[in-house]
Amino acid sequence: MGSQDNYIPRAMEKTSQEIANWLPIVSVTGPRQSGKSTLVKRAFSDYSYVNLEDAQTRAWVQNDPIGFLSTNPAPLIVDEAQLAPELFSQIQITADELSGQGHYVLSGSQNFLLLKQISQSLAGRVGIVRLLPLSFPEAHAARAITLDQFMFRGGYPRLYNVDIPERIFFDGYVSTYVERDIAGYLGVRNIATFRRFLALCAQSTGNLLNYTRLASDTDISTATARSWLSILESSYIAFRLQPYFTNMRKRLTKMPKLYFYDTGLLCYLLGIESLDQLLASPFLGAVFENFVIVEVMKRHSNAGETPHLFFYRDDSKVEVDLVDATHASSTELIEVKSSQTFRSEFGRHLQKVGEMLDIPTEHRFVVSRAAGSFAAQGFQAANVQDWLLRN
């Protein structure tokens, strides 16, 4: 099965093309195997394309970046651009000499290296596109897949283009990407320790992040735990959701929560091997909460918006899973419940927090797996699929 024939259209195609109309350089970042190379080839099909994973091409760029750009004039896509840091300052010079926008598209799978080079050489000239794995609306529009199936399988395109078994895909993904790229970059000597750290991060999903305990359980220092988390974050494996702060005098928690960018990878790290196992797992609530939060993140990213997502928790244990403040004039409160049975008490904190933050009832949601969507007392009850597929 060829991936071109089974390509799932990405919302980010249009967004990346729009950015190329505004800035001279577009950088496409995101997790490895999220579809970056396929996206840039389709969105910029009239551009020349080079991949620096080719050893001869990479050596050419490293030895003679000026000659390389002269022979490969704009418009040009440079894939795995982080492998040749020498190229970035020359791209800056060349882009400044050219009139107009959209001269270069840079993509790469080692985001921490790519972004480092961008910040050093191309600041102010580049629009950064973050291509996350497939969203549920993207997969649902192209494949006959249920929401629960997608939550278990995750959104990496290869799982749909080739229909590879999840365990086989994630075995390879963790060993090649996480262990080789990330652990290698960090100089991790004991891969077993790093794998244990990953598993403990997965088990911490949706909980307040206790660095000291995470470090102790992994038998590493707190400084090492923070360093490893930072690299997992910059490589789009996991992210920290920060608490929402207001000017009110309430004492609010300062600790972030930990989530993963893909629930398929999360299930793999939790040892969940089938959808039936997931639905019977004590981790279902955490996986579903993670799923909803990252789908909100994808919705905004795919629209070219920077997501501003938080959770609310005060010292009296009043808590709301998600505060979506991406649009300041229409902040949303979202409580996430994996139950298939709706209960009115699911929204009790939404009413309290919504009134404190002056968020109207139409912007307060209990999102669950229960059938049907309707207005409840002080909030909206929303079926998760209806809510994610809304326009």
C-alpha positions in Angstrom: 0.0 0.0 0.0 1.6 3.3 -1.0 1.4 6.2 1.4 0.5 8.6 -1.4 -2.6 6.6 -2.3 -3.7 6.5 1.4 -2.8 10.1 2.3 -5.1 11.7 4.8 -5.6 15.4 4.0 -4.1 17.6 6.7 -5.7 20.9 7.9 -2.1 22.2 8.3 -1.6 22.3 4.5 -3.6 25.5 4.1 -2.1 27.0 7.3 1.5 26.4 6.1 0.7 27.9 2.7 -0.8 31.0 4.3 2.3 31.5 6.5 4.5 31.2 3.3 2.6 34.2 2.0 3.6 36.3 5.0 7.2 35.3 5.8 10.3 34.4 3.7 10.9 31.1 5.6 8.5 28.4 7.0 9.7 25.8 9.5 7.7 22.7 10.0 8.3 21.0 13.3 6.6 18.2 15.2 7.1 14.7 16.4 9.0 12.2 14.2 6.6 10.4 11.8 3.8 13.0 12.2 3.8 13.4 8.4 6.1 16.5 8.0 7.9 15.4 4.8 4.6 14.4 3.2 3.0 17.6 4.2 5.7 19.9 2.8 5.9 18.0 -0.5 2.1 18.3 -1.0 1.6 21.9 0.3 4.7 23.2 -1.7 4.6 20.8 -4.7 6.2 23.4 -7.0 9.3 23.8 -4.7 12.5 21.8 -5.2 13.2 19.3 -2.5 16.4 18.1 -0.8 16.8 15.8 2.2 19.9 16.2 4.3 19.7 12.6 5.5 21.4 11.8 2.2 25.1 11.7 3.2 26.5 13.2 0.0 24.0 16.1 0.0 24.7 16.8 3.7 28.5 16.8 3.1 28.0 19.3 0.3 26.0 21.6 2.4 28.5 21.4 5.3 31.5 22.1 3.1 30.0 24.7 0.7 26.6 26.2 1.9 26.9 29.1 -0.6 27.5 26.8 -3.5 24.7 24.5 -2.4 22.2 27.3 -2.3 23.4 28.7 -5.6 22.9 25.3 -7.3 19.5 24.8 -5.5 17.8 28.2 -5.7 14.6 29.2 -4.0 11.8 28.1 -3.7 13.4 25.2 -1.9 12.4 22.6 0.7 15.2 21.4 3.0 14.2 18.3 4.9 16.1 17.3 8.1 17.7 20.8 8.0 19.0 20.5 11.5 21.7 18.1 10.3 23.6 21.0 8.7 23.8 24.0 11.1 26.1 25.7 8.6 23.2 26.3 6.2 21.1 28.5 8.5 23.1 31.7 8.4 23.5 31.5 4.6 19.7 31.0 4.2 19.2 34.1 6.3 21.6 36.1 3.9 20.0 34.7 0.8 16.4 35.2 2.0 17.2 38.8 2.9 18.5 39.4 -0.6 15.4 38.0 -2.3 12.2 40.0 -2.5 8.8 38.6 -1.6 8.0 35.7 0.8 8.0 31.9 1.0 11.5 31.2 -0.3 12.4 28.3 2.0 10.6 25.6 3.8 12.7 23.9 6.5 11.6 20.7 8.2 13.2 18.3 10.6 12.5 15.6 13.2 15.0 16.6 15.8 13.1 19.7 16.9 15.3 20.7 19.8 18.2 21.1 17.3 16.1 22.7 14.5 14.6 25.3 16.8 18.0 26.1 18.3 19.4 26.9 14.9 16.3 28.9 14.0 16.5 31.0 17.1 20.2 31.7 16.5 20.0 32.6 12.8 16.5 33.1 11.5 14.6 35.0 14.3 12.0 37.3 12.8 12.1 35.8 9.3 10.5 32.4 10.0 7.0 31.2 10.7 6.9 28.0 12.7 4.3 25.3 11.9 3.8 22.6 14.5 2.5 19.5 12.8 1.1 17.1 15.5 -0.2 13.6 14.7 -3.6 13.3 13.0 -6.5 14.8 14.8 -9.7 12.8 15.3 -11.6 15.0 12.8 -8.9 14.4 10.1 -8.9 10.7 10.7 -12.7 10.4 11.0 -13.2 12.3 7.7 -10.9 9.9 5.8 -11.3 6.5 7.6 -14.1 4.5 9.2 -12.8 4.7 12.7 -14.6 5.2 15.9 -13.5 7.7 18.5 -12.6 5.0 21.0 -10.5 3.2 18.3 -8.7 6.4 17.5 -8.0 7.1 21.2 -6.4 3.7 21.5 -4.5 3.8 18.2 -3.4 7.4 18.2 -2.8 9.7 15.2 0.6 8.7 13.7 -0.2 8.6 9.9 1.8 5.4 9.2 -0.7 3.5 11.4 -3.4 4.4 8.8 -1.3 4.4 5.6 0.1 1.0 6.0 -2.3 -0.4 8.7 0.7 -1.7 10.7 -0.2 -3.3 14.1 0.1 -0.7 16.9 2.5 -2.8 19.0 4.9 -3.2 16.0 4.8 0.5 15.2 5.4 1.7 18.8 8.1 -0.9 19.5 10.0 0.7 16.6 9.0 4.2 17.4 10.3 4.1 21.0 13.5 2.2 20.1 14.5 4.4 17.2 13.2 7.8 18.0 13.0 8.0 21.8 16.1 5.9 22.6 18.3 6.9 19.7 17.5 10.5 19.1 16.5 11.7 22.5 18.5 9.5 24.8 21.5 9.9 22.5 21.2 13.7 22.5 21.1 13.6 26.3 24.0 11.2 26.6 21.9 8.7 28.5 24.0 5.7 29.3 21.4 3.4 30.7 18.5 3.0 28.2 16.6 0.8 30.7 16.6 3.8 33.2 15.3 6.1 30.4 12.5 3.6 29.5 11.5 3.3 33.1 11.4 7.1 33.2 9.1 7.1 30.2 6.8 4.5 31.8 6.6 6.5 35.0 5.7 9.6 33.0 2.9 7.7 31.3 1.6 6.6 34.7 1.7 10.2 35.9 -0.6 11.4 33.1 -3.2 13.9 34.3 -1.6 14.2 37.7 0.2 17.1 39.3 3.8 16.7 38.4 6.0 15.9 41.4 9.6 16.1 40.0 11.2 14.8 43.3 9.0 11.7 43.4 9.5 11.1 39.6 13.2 11.3 40.0 13.3 9.1 43.1 11.2 6.4 41.5 13.5 6.4 38.5 16.6 6.6 40.7 17.9 9.7 39.0 18.5 13.3 40.3 15.7 15.9 40.2 17.8 18.0 37.9 18.1 15.0 35.5 14.3 14.4 35.7 13.7 18.1 34.7 16.2 17.9 31.9 14.7 14.7 30.5 11.2 16.2 30.7 12.3 19.3 28.8 13.7 17.2 26.0 10.5 15.1 25.8 8.6 18.3 25.6 10.7 20.0 22.9 10.6 16.8 20.8 6.7 16.6 21.1 6.5 13.4 23.1 5.0 14.9 26.3 4.0 18.4 27.5 3.3 20.1 30.8 -0.1 21.8 31.2 0.3 24.8 33.5 -2.2 26.0 36.1 -4.4 28.9 35.4 -3.7 32.0 37.4 -6.0 35.0 38.0 -5.8 38.2 40.0 -8.1 36.7 42.6 -6.8 36.2 46.1 -7.4 32.5 46.0 -4.5 30.2 46.6 -4.0 28.3 43.4 -1.6 25.4 42.8 1.7 26.1 41.0 2.5 22.6 39.9 1.9 21.6 36.3 0.2 18.4 35.0 1.8 16.0 32.6 0.3 14.8 29.3 1.4 13.1 26.1 0.9 14.4 22.5 -0.4 11.1 21.3 -2.7 8.7 23.2 -1.6 5.7 21.1 2.0 6.2 22.4 0.6 6.7 25.9 -1.4 3.4 25.8 1.8 1.6 24.6 3.8 3.0 27.4 1.1 2.0 29.9 1.2 -1.6 28.5 -2.3 -1.4 27.1 -2.4 -3.7 24.1 -6.0 -3.5 22.8 -9.0 -1.3 22.9 -10.8 -3.8 25.1 -7.9 -3.5 27.6 -8.1 0.3 27.5 -11.9 0.4 28.1 -11.4 -1.9 31.2 -8.2 -0.2 32.4 -8.0 2.0 35.5 -6.1 4.4 33.3 -9.1 5.0 31.0 -10.0 8.3 32.7 -6.5 9.6 32.4 -6.1 8.5 28.7 -9.5 10.0 27.8 -8.7 13.3 29.6 -5.3 13.4 27.7 -7.2 12.7 24.5 -9.6 15.6 24.8 -6.9 18.1 25.9 -4.6 17.2 23.0 -7.4 17.3 20.5 -8.2 20.9 21.6 -4.5 21.7 21.1 -4.5 20.2 17.6 -7.7 22.2 16.7 -5.9 25.5 17.5 -2.5 24.5 16.0 -4.2 23.3 12.8 -5.9 26.7 12.5 -2.5 28.5 12.9 -3.3 29.6 16.4 -1.0 29.3 19.4 -3.0 27.3 22.0 -3.3 28.8 25.5 -4.4 25.9 27.6 -4.4 25.5 31.4 -6.1 23.7 34.2 -7.8 25.2 37.3 -7.2 24.0 40.8 -7.3 25.9 44.1 -6.5 25.1 47.7 -10.0 23.9 48.4 -9.6 21.2 45.7 -12.0 22.9 43.3 -10.7 21.8 39.9 -11.5 22.0 36.2 -9.6 19.9 33.8 -9.1 22.4 31.0 -9.2 26.2 30.6 -9.0 27.1 27.0 -7.9 30.8 26.9 -6.7 30.7 23.3 -9.4 33.3 22.4 -9.4 35.7 25.4 -12.9 37.0 24.6 -14.4 33.5 24.6 -12.5 31.5 27.2 -14.0 28.0 27.6 -14.0 25.7 30.7 -14.0 22.0 30.0 -14.5 19.1 32.5 -13.6 15.7 31.0 -15.4 12.5 32.0 -14.8 9.1 30.4 -18.2 7.8 31.7 -20.9 6.7 29.2 -23.5 7.8 31.8 -24.0 11.5 32.3 -24.4 12.8 35.8 -25.3 16.3 36.7 -22.7 16.4 39.5 -20.0 16.2 36.8 -20.4 20.0 36.2 -20.5 21.2 39.8 -17.1 22.8 39.7 -17.8 24.3 36.3 -20.5 26.4 37.8 -18.3 27.7 40.7 -15.3 28.4 38.5 -17.4 29.8 35.7 -19.0 32.3 38.0 -15.7 33.3 39.6 -14.0 33.8 36.2 -17.2 35.3 34.6 -17.4 32.7 31.9 -20.9 32.3 30.5 -22.8 29.0 30.7 -22.5 28.4 26.9 -18.7 28.3 27.3 -18.7 25.7 30.1 -18.7 22.1 29.0 -18.8 18.6 30.4 -17.3 16.5 27.6 -18.0 12.8 28.1 -18.6 9.5 26.2 -22.3 9.7 27.1 -24.7 9.9 24.2 -26.3 13.2 23.2 -25.5 16.8 23.8 -27.8 19.2 25.6 -27.9 22.3 27.9 -27.7 21.3 31.6 -28.0 23.4 34.7 -25.2 26.0 34.4 -23.2 24.3 31.7 -23.4 22.3 28.4 -23.3 18.5 28.4 -21.5 17.5 25.2 -20.9 14.1 23.6 -17.2 14.0 22.9 -17.5 13.1 19.2 -20.2 15.8 18.6 -18.0 18.3 20.4 -14.8 17.5 18.5 -16.5 17.5 15.1 -18.3 20.9 15.7 -17.5 23.6 13.2 
